[in-house]
Amino acid sequence: MNPETLVPTPPHDGARVPGLSDPFGAIRKSRILVADDEEGIRCFSSKVQHEARFRSAPLPAAAPQPDAAKEVHHRILIADDNALVRGSLAAVLESEGFVVDEAQNGIEAVTRAIAHTPDLVLLDLTMPHWDGWTAFSNLDRVTPLLPVIVITARPNQYRKAVQLGVDGFMEKPLNIPILVRAIKRLSSEDKHCHVRRITDRAFVTQLLGSTGS
């Protein structure tokens, strides 16, 4: 598609614009995913053989209880230069059971992501020492295909989010219930499912509803 072609009117929350190409050739859109059918067949065959071999084995008297120590707590990195925004989002996410890390500028966001890889990044665009887009480009180099939701008060940025292949986009003021639902869904998404979705040529950044919409 011609890079000068305008992006269609942004879809509502959860909608997709089919057939939108990536004129920037971003890393997320340039990767080719090859499904490993043979591995799937091997896994299935192994499962069948295992069940046949132990079909007569007695069942345990009681199902084992889940180990609380192994409970998964997804890590969210909040990158925003506004301490009030970071603190408010951190309080909400921690109450939902997330582990929260914070960064106040773009360089710190990338540094923290390298030290403790998050399951998702909330990324503001207007930050010192690398703005959000510069931080996004560097994050995509050190932690490729990491789920990212852009949160910004900067106008007219959705088109660039689509071109770069950002997972989600929300303008400030934030709609917290919608944002939390998106964070839960994206941070718990199976890694292979996420790769297939984000590298699909038909993928379009999800425009999340804001309080002003």
Backbone torsions as a table, in degrees:
resi	resn	phi	psi	omega
1	MET	NA	143.7	177.9
2	ASN	-60.8	127.5	-179.0
3	PRO	-57.7	-20.7	-178.9
4	GLU	-83.4	-6.4	-179.4
5	THR	-64.6	130.8	-177.9
6	LEU	-71.8	144.7	176.1
7	VAL	-73.2	137.7	179.4
8	PRO	-60.4	165.0	178.0
9	THR	-51.6	128.9	-176.7
10	PRO	-54.2	138.0	179.2
11	PRO	-73.6	163.1	174.3
12	HIS	-72.2	174.3	-177.0
13	ASP	-52.2	122.5	175.8
14	GLY	89.9	-10.0	-176.9
15	ALA	-82.3	167.1	179.3
16	ARG	-134.5	147.1	173.8
17	VAL	-102.1	109.8	-175.4
18	PRO	-69.5	148.2	170.6
19	GLY	75.5	11.4	-179.0
20	LEU	-79.0	124.9	-178.4
21	SER	-89.9	172.6	-179.1
22	ASP	-112.6	95.7	-177.3
23	PRO	-68.4	-18.1	-178.9
24	PHE	-84.3	-12.4	-178.1
25	GLY	60.9	41.1	-175.8
26	ALA	-64.2	158.7	-176.0
27	ILE	-57.9	-35.1	-176.7
28	ARG	-68.0	-36.3	-177.0
29	LYS	-86.5	-16.0	-172.2
30	SER	-89.9	-8.5	-177.4
31	ARG	-82.5	144.3	178.9
32	ILE	-109.4	124.9	-178.4
33	LEU	-97.6	126.1	177.4
34	VAL	-111.0	117.8	-178.5
35	ALA	-69.2	134.3	-178.6
36	ASP	-92.6	78.6	-177.6
37	ASP	-65.8	-36.7	-177.8
38	GLU	-63.6	-39.2	179.3
39	GLU	-64.5	-39.5	178.4
40	GLY	-61.8	-40.7	179.1
41	ILE	-65.5	-42.3	179.5
42	ARG	-62.3	-41.8	179.4
43	CYS	-63.0	-42.0	-179.2
44	PHE	-66.1	-44.2	-179.6
45	SER	-62.1	-42.7	179.4
46	SER	-61.9	-39.2	-179.6
47	LYS	-64.7	-43.2	-180.0
48	VAL	-63.2	-44.3	179.8
49	GLN	-63.1	-40.3	179.9
50	HIS	-63.0	-43.4	-179.0
51	GLU	-67.2	-37.3	179.9
52	ALA	-67.5	-37.7	-177.0
53	ARG	-69.7	-33.8	-174.9
54	PHE	-114.7	23.8	-177.6
55	ARG	-60.8	-34.1	-176.7
56	SER	-90.4	1.6	-178.8
57	ALA	-67.1	137.9	-179.4
58	PRO	-67.6	146.4	178.0
59	LEU	-75.9	148.1	177.2
60	PRO	-64.8	153.9	-177.9
61	ALA	-63.2	-34.7	179.7
62	ALA	-144.7	142.2	179.6
63	ALA	-65.4	137.6	179.9
64	PRO	-64.1	141.9	179.6
65	GLN	-83.1	142.8	179.1
66	PRO	-62.2	143.5	-179.5
67	ASP	-82.3	115.5	-177.1
68	ALA	-61.0	-29.8	-178.4
69	ALA	-67.3	-21.8	-178.4
70	LYS	-95.7	6.2	179.8
71	GLU	-61.1	134.6	-175.7
72	VAL	-84.0	128.0	173.7
73	HIS	-119.0	109.6	-177.5
74	HIS	-70.1	139.9	-178.2
75	ARG	-97.6	128.1	179.2
76	ILE	-116.5	129.9	175.9
77	LEU	-101.2	120.9	177.5
78	ILE	-101.7	114.8	179.7
79	ALA	-111.8	104.5	-177.8
80	ASP	-156.8	137.2	-178.1
81	ASP	-79.3	-9.2	179.8
82	ASN	-91.0	112.2	-176.8
83	ALA	-62.4	-33.8	179.8
84	LEU	-66.6	-41.7	177.9
85	VAL	-64.1	-46.6	179.4
86	ARG	-59.8	-47.2	-177.9
87	GLY	-63.9	-40.6	-179.4
88	SER	-66.6	-45.3	178.7
89	LEU	-65.6	-39.9	179.5
90	ALA	-61.6	-42.2	-179.7
91	ALA	-62.9	-42.6	179.7
92	VAL	-64.9	-47.4	-176.2
93	LEU	-68.6	-37.9	177.2
94	GLU	-65.2	-34.6	177.1
95	SER	-68.3	-20.1	177.9
96	GLU	-92.4	2.1	176.2
97	GLY	95.9	6.8	179.1
98	PHE	-83.4	152.5	168.7
99	VAL	-92.8	129.1	-172.4
100	VAL	-116.0	134.2	171.7
101	ASP	-119.9	151.4	-175.8
102	GLU	-128.5	148.4	174.8
103	ALA	-140.5	140.8	-175.9
104	GLN	-104.1	0.2	175.1
105	ASN	-155.0	173.2	-174.8
106	GLY	-65.6	-41.3	-179.9
107	ILE	-64.4	-43.3	178.9
108	GLU	-63.9	-35.1	178.6
109	ALA	-61.1	-46.2	179.9
110	VAL	-67.5	-41.1	179.7
111	THR	-61.6	-44.1	179.9
112	ARG	-68.8	-35.8	178.3
113	ALA	-65.5	-33.8	177.2
114	ILE	-71.0	-41.8	-177.8
115	ALA	-69.0	-42.9	-179.7
116	HIS	-139.3	96.1	-175.4
117	THR	-60.6	120.0	179.9
118	PRO	-81.4	167.1	174.2
119	ASP	-87.1	-17.1	178.9
120	LEU	-164.2	149.0	177.5
121	VAL	-119.0	130.5	167.8
122	LEU	-95.9	117.3	-168.3
123	LEU	-121.4	114.3	172.3
124	ASP	-77.8	155.8	-178.5
125	LEU	-96.2	-35.8	-176.6
126	THR	-93.1	90.3	-179.6
127	MET	-136.5	153.6	174.7
128	PRO	-78.7	166.2	175.5
129	HIS	53.0	62.2	-174.0
130	TRP	88.8	118.7	174.2
131	ASP	-77.6	-176.6	-174.6
132	GLY	-62.7	-39.2	-178.2
133	TRP	-69.1	-38.1	176.6
134	THR	-66.0	-41.9	177.5
135	ALA	-62.6	-40.4	179.6
136	PHE	-60.9	-44.8	179.7
137	SER	-60.5	-41.2	179.7
138	ASN	-73.4	-36.2	175.6
139	LEU	-61.8	-38.7	-178.1
140	ASP	-70.3	-19.1	176.1
141	ARG	-82.4	-42.6	-174.8
142	VAL	-87.8	-28.3	177.7
143	THR	-135.3	74.8	-173.6
144	PRO	-56.2	138.1	175.2
145	LEU	65.1	20.5	174.5
146	LEU	-64.7	130.4	179.3
147	PRO	-59.9	131.2	-178.4
148	VAL	-134.9	133.1	171.1
149	ILE	-115.8	120.6	176.7
150	VAL	-83.2	130.3	175.5
151	ILE	-122.8	121.9	-172.2
152	THR	-153.8	152.5	171.5
153	ALA	-100.9	-3.3	179.5
154	ARG	-73.6	126.3	-175.6
155	PRO	-76.0	158.6	170.9
156	ASN	59.0	43.7	-179.5
157	GLN	-110.5	-6.5	-175.7
158	TYR	-63.0	-39.3	-178.9
159	ARG	-58.0	-43.3	-179.7
160	LYS	-67.9	-35.7	177.1
161	ALA	-60.6	-39.8	178.0
162	VAL	-65.8	-44.5	-178.3
163	GLN	-62.8	-35.7	-177.5
164	LEU	-88.3	-12.0	177.3
165	GLY	83.1	34.1	176.1
166	VAL	-68.2	145.1	-177.9
167	ASP	-66.9	-47.0	-176.6
168	GLY	-144.3	158.2	-177.1
169	PHE	-143.4	130.3	177.2
170	MET	-140.3	131.3	176.6
171	GLU	-86.6	146.9	175.6
172	LYS	-81.4	148.4	3.5
173	PRO	-69.2	144.8	-173.0
174	LEU	-79.2	143.2	170.8
175	ASN	-95.0	98.6	-170.9
176	ILE	-61.5	-46.7	180.0
177	PRO	-58.3	-43.3	179.3
178	ILE	-66.8	-41.1	180.0
179	LEU	-63.7	-43.9	-179.7
180	VAL	-63.4	-40.2	178.2
181	ARG	-62.4	-41.7	179.1
182	ALA	-65.7	-39.9	178.7
183	ILE	-62.8	-45.0	179.2
184	LYS	-60.9	-43.6	-177.6
185	ARG	-67.3	-47.3	-175.7
186	LEU	-73.5	-36.8	-177.2
187	SER	-73.4	-22.8	-179.5
188	SER	-101.6	1.5	-179.0
189	GLU	-67.4	136.7	177.0
190	ASP	-56.8	137.0	-174.4
191	LYS	-57.0	-44.3	-178.1
192	HIS	-68.8	-35.7	176.4
193	CYS	-65.4	-39.4	179.6
194	HIS	-64.2	-42.6	179.8
195	VAL	-63.0	-44.4	179.1
196	ARG	-61.6	-40.5	-176.6
197	ARG	-70.6	-46.3	-173.4
198	ILE	-73.7	-23.6	179.5
199	THR	-95.6	-1.8	176.3
200	ASP	-67.0	132.1	-177.8
201	ARG	-62.1	-22.8	-179.4
202	ALA	-86.9	-2.6	-177.2
203	PHE	-65.3	136.8	175.3
204	VAL	-133.7	137.7	179.0
205	THR	-52.0	133.0	179.3
206	GLN	-77.3	124.2	177.2
207	LEU	-89.7	108.3	-177.0
208	LEU	-86.2	142.1	-177.2
209	GLY	-65.2	144.6	176.2
210	SER	-114.7	168.0	-177.6
211	THR	-67.4	-18.8	179.9
212	GLY	-88.2	-4.1	-176.4
213	SER	-95.0	NA	NA
